[in-house]
Amino acid sequence: MRPVPFFAVFFVLVVGSVCLASTSIPEIWMANGMVQGIQPFRYGEVDWESELAYVAGEAPLPERGTPSEMLRCRRAARVSLFLNCYLLSHELTGTEPSDKSETDGGLFEDVMVLGGERNGSYVVGAWIPLDRIVILSER
């Protein structure tokens, strides 16, 4: 049996680690045109300088404003916010969204989510650290 050359082992380890490594924010910025400042995307906006993403979610206001209907409306807007975060992560990284998504709840940790009524919808929005958005595409 012939011994495997050191270079071959080194090459496989290096290439394998590069393929498994997550994409860094500067690499994502370069892949998306190296725009200075805030860049709009379909599912949100990215401020490349501060490494924050603004994402919003919305749901139509109910015809009757009962407390339970308003609660459902606000929950639907939050679900829309999470979905847009997930889709923005895949839009930034160029990967296809999977049918399943898991999160540990850390996405909105220490993030202020603001909400209110606008044009017949309840809208929630938040500036979220970009690294948390990117991690969503890796799950």
Secondary structure by P-SEA (a helix, b strand, c coil): cccccaaaaaaaaaaaaaaaccccaaaaaaaacccccccccccccccccccbbbbbbbbbbcccccaaaaaaaaaaaaaaaaaaaaaaaaaaaccccccbbbbcccccccbbbbbbbccccbbbbbbccaaaaaaaaac
